[in-house]
Amino acid sequence: MTLIDLEELSRFSAGARQFATGAAESSYRLALDWATSVVGEGVDLVQAEQLEPGTLCVAVSLVGSTTAMGEHLPRGDEPERAVRALERRLGERAGAVVALNLSAENALISLIAAATLRVPLVDGDGSGRVFPLVEQTTYALGGMSPAPLALAGGSGQLIMLETEVGRVEELLRPVVLAAGGWAVVACYPMAAADLARVLVPGTVSTLIRAGAPGAPRSAAAPFGMRTLCRARILSVEGSTGHDAEVSLPSLPSSIVLREQEGMRRLVRLEAHNEIVLALADGAVVATVPDLICMICTADGMVVDVDEVKPGLEVDIMVVKAAPAWHTEAGLALGGPRAFGIPL
C-alpha cells in the first residue's frame, strides 16, 4: 500500500499533464489547489486485488468543460455529494474510488474524492488514456455499465441518471450543459473483483513516477510512444470527412502542418474532440485508439486542438494505447470508426 501525500501529489499532478489534451491551465491549477487542501496526511493507493472482492468501487471524474469549471468555481463538496447520492441509490457504502481516466484534472478529481470520502484510491483507471465519452472505457469493454450514475454540479445540483447502456452520453451531455457546463460524476459502480478484471492497472503509480523531477516524458507512456515528426502548423480548417451520425461533443476540424526535417512531408491531423487520424503526404501514419498529440517545442506543453495557431512548431507524438483497445471490441469502441473515420 502506498500513501499519496503532498509530495506524491505534486508528482502525480505533473505526470497527469504529460499527455493531457484539452486541459485548461486555470481549471488544472484550481483542481491542484483543491487536492492540496484536502489530501491531509495522505490517501491510500491500493491495488484492486488488495480489496475484499465484494467491496463497492465507484469511478469518479469531471465531465463537461474544464474551462467552464475554471469560470464557474466548485463549492468543494461535488465529489462527495455525487458518491453519496449513488450510495443511497445502491443501498451500499463505497469502499474505494477509481479514476475514469487520469488526464490532468480528472486524475486530481478522483484523488479529491478518495480524500474527502476517506477511502482508498485504486491504482488504475478505465482507459489508460482519455476518450471523450463516458461509455468509452475498459470498464465498458469488460461488461460494466456506467449507470446508475450521479452528477453533482457546482451550484448545488444533484442528478441521478438511470438508462440502458449506449444512451448514457446522449442523456448526460444536455444535463451537464444545463448544470453550468461541468459536473462531477460518480459512475460505474462495481465490485472490486470486477474492477480488477476490467481496469488498466498501475496507471496512478506510473504517473507518480513520470512526474518526478528529471523523468523522461516516455515514463508516462507505459505501453510505448513514438515521435512522428517535428512540424510547423500551416492552417486549421473545417472538416467534412466525418460521419454525421457520429455523436461527439465537438465539431471536427483538420490541422495542416509541414514537417520541418527529413522529407518535409505535408502532415494532416484530423481532430474530433482529439486528434483521431494522422496522415503524411496522404498516407495514414497513426490512428486512434492510440493517443496522438502535439507537444509545443517552445514550452513542452501539450497543445489543445481547440487552441492551435498557424506558425506554432510542435512535435507530433503517438502514445500507444493499452492492449485492451487493440482488440476487436476495443477498436469498435475507441478506434477510427467510433469517430466517424471509415478505416
N, C-alpha and C positions, 0 to 999 in steps of 0.2 A: 504494500500500500504506500502511495506517495502523497505528500501533503503539498497542495498548491498554495503557497504563501505569497507575500507581496513580491519577493524576489522572483519566484517562479511565474507569478502573474505577468511581470514585466517581460519575461522571455516568451511566455505563451502568447501575449498580445503581439509581440514583434514577429513571431513565427506565423501567426494567423494572417498577417498582412503581406507575406511574401508573394503570394499569387492571388490576392483578393481583388477581383474585378468588381466594379460598382460600389466600392467603399468610399463614402463621403468623409472627408477629414473631420468635419465638425461632429458628426454623429459617432465616428470612431473614438474621438477624444472624449466625448460625452460618456460613451459606454465604458471606456477605460477608467475614467474618473469614478463612475458608478461602481464598477467592480472593485476598485481600490477602496472605496468607502465601506464595502460590505464583506470583504474577504476575511477580515479579522485575523484570527490565528491560523487560518488556512482551511482549505476544502480538501477532503479526502478524494484521491483519484484511485479508482478501483478497476480491475478487470471484471467484465460481466460474469465470468466464471467464478469469481470470488463471492458473488452474492448468492443468497439462497435461491434455488431455481424458481420459486413462486413469487419472488419479490416483484412488485409492480414498478416498472420503469416507464418514465414519460419523457418524450422528446420535447425540448423547449427551444424556440427560435424567434427571432424577429421576422415578421412578414410585412411586405409593403415597401415603402420607400425609405432608404436610410437618410436621404436628405430631409424628408418630412419629419423624422424623429429629431434631427438637429434643429428644426424650426419650431416644432410642437413638442416641447420637452415632456419627458415622462414624469409621473408622480413618484415613481420609485418602487411601487408595490405591484407592478404589472405581472412579473413572472410568478410571484406567489399567488396573486388573485387567479391567474389562469389555471395553475396547477390545482389549487384548492377547489375551484369550480369543477374541474374534471374529476377530482377525487369524490366530490359529492355525487356526481352523476354515476360513478362506478361503485360507490359504497366501499371504497378501499383507499388506504393511505399509500402514497408513492414512497418507495424506499430508495429510489435513486433517480437521477436526472441524466439524460444523454443528449448530445447535440444532434440537431437535424443535419447541419453541416458546420464546418469550422472556418468559415471565411470572415475575417475581421470582426465586425460587431456580433455576428451570430455566435462565434466562439465565446465571446465575453458574456452574452446574454445567458447562455447555458450555465456558465460558471456562476453568474449572479443568482440564477435560480437555485442552484445547489447550495450556495452560501446562505441565502435567505430562508430556504426551507430546512437547512441543517441536515442535508442528506449528501451522500457521495455523488461525485461526477464520474460517469463511466468513461474509461479510456477508449474512445472510438467515436464514430459518427455514422450518419446514414448516407454518406455519399463518397467520402474521400476527396471531394472537391465541392463545387456548388453547382446546382442546377436551378433554373428559375421557378419550377413548380414544386409545391409541397408533395405532390404524388411521384416526383422523380427521385426516388431514394432506393437504397438497397433494402430498406425495410419493406417497401412495397414489392420489390423483386422477390423477397422471401415470403410473401403472402400476408404481410401485416397491413392493416388498414389505418389510415391517418385519423379516421373518425371512430368514435366521437371525439371532438376536439373543442377546446375552449379558447376564446380570444379575449384578451384584456387590452383595452385602449388607453391612451394617455389622458383622456378626460373622464375616466371612471367607467367607461362602457365595459360590459361583460356579456359575451355572446357565446351560446352553446350551439354547435353545429353537428347535426347527425344526417348523414346521407350515404348512399351507396358509393363504393369505390369507383372512381372515374368522374365523379361530379363535384368533388371537393373544391377544386380550383375555380371552377366557373361560379360557384356559390360564394367562395371565400373572398374573391377579389373585390366585388362590389361592396361587401360588408367592410373590408379593410379601408376602402376609399371613403365610405361614409363615416368611419371612426376617426378620420383625420389623416389618412394616408399611411399609417403604420399601426402595428399592434404586436403584442407578444402572444404567441400561440403555444398551447400545450397539446400535444397530439401523439399519435402512435402509441397509445397505452399498450404495454405488453409485459409478459413475464420475463424475468432475467434469463431463463433458459432459452426463450425465443430470441431475445436480444442477442445473446451470444452467438446464435446461429446466423443472424442477418446483418449485423453491423460490420463496418470496416474497422477492424481492431487496431488499437495502438496509435491512433492519429493524434490524440491530445499530447501524449508524451513525445511523439515525433516533432510536433510544433514547438514544444518547450525546448527541445534540443536545437531546433532550427533557429530559435530566437536568441540563442546565446551569442555574446559578442564574438565576432570573427567567424561564425559558422557560415559556410557557403550557402547560397540560395538553393542549391540542389538538395540540401538537407531537408527542405520542406516538401520534397517530391519523392516519397518513399518507393514509388513504382517506376521511377526514372523520368528524365527530362532531356530535351534536346533544343538547341537553338537553330531555328530555320535560317535566319539571316539577320543582318543589320540593314535597316531600310529607312527611307525618309517618306513621310506621308505627303502625297501629292494632292489628294482630294477626298472628300466624303460625299457619297452620292446616295440617293434613294434607290431602293432595290425592288424589282418586281418579280424576282426569281423564286419567291417562296409560295408555298401552297396557302391560299387564302383561307382554307378551312382549319389551318393550324392556329390554335388559340393560345397566344402568349402575351404577357403583359408589356409589350413594347412594339415599336414599329421597326421593320427591317431596314438595314442600311448596308452600304458597301464602302469599304475603305481601300483606296488605291495607293500603293506605295512603290517606290523604286529602290531596288537593292543597291546598297552603297559599295559593295565589294564584289569580287569574283565576277560572275556572269552578268551582273547588273540587271537581273530579271525584273519584269513588271509583276508585282505581287498584288493580289486582290484578296481582301478578307471580307467574307460575308458574315454579317452580325445580325442576331435577333435575340435581344437580351444579353447575349455574349457572342463571341466570335465562334461560329459553328463550322466554318469551312475556310481553308486557306488554299489558294491557287498561285502557282508561279509560272508565268508565261502560259497560262491556261491549263496547266496540269495540276491535279489535286495533290497536295503535299501534306495535308493534315485535316482531320475532321473530328467533331465530337464523336464519341464521348470523351476523348482526350481534351484537356483544357488548353486552349490556345489563347495566349495573352501577349500584350505589348508592354515591354519594360522600357521606360524612358531612359535613354543613355545619360542624360544630364543629372538626374537625381536618383535613379534606381527604383522609382516607384512604378507600380502598375498603372497603365493609362486606361481609364474607363472609356468604353466605346462611345458613350454619350458626350465625351469631352475632348475627342480627338481634334487636332487642328493641323492644317497644312503646314509643312515645314518642320514638324517635330521629328526628331530622329529616335528610332526605337529598335530594340532587339525583339524579334518575334520568337517566343518560346512556346514549346509544346510540352505539357506535363502529362505523362501517361496516367490514365485512369486506373482505378482498382480493377483487378481481374473480373469481378462480377459484371462490370459494364461492357466487357468484351465478349460476353456470352450472347447467344441468340436473343434471350429475353432482355438482357441489358441493352443491346443495340436497339431493340424495338422501343424501349422506354426512353433511352437517352442518346441514341445515335442520330445520324443526319435526318432520317425520315421523321423523327419526332419533332424536328424543327422545320419541316417542310422542304427538305433538300432530298430530291429523288435519286439517291445513290444506292 
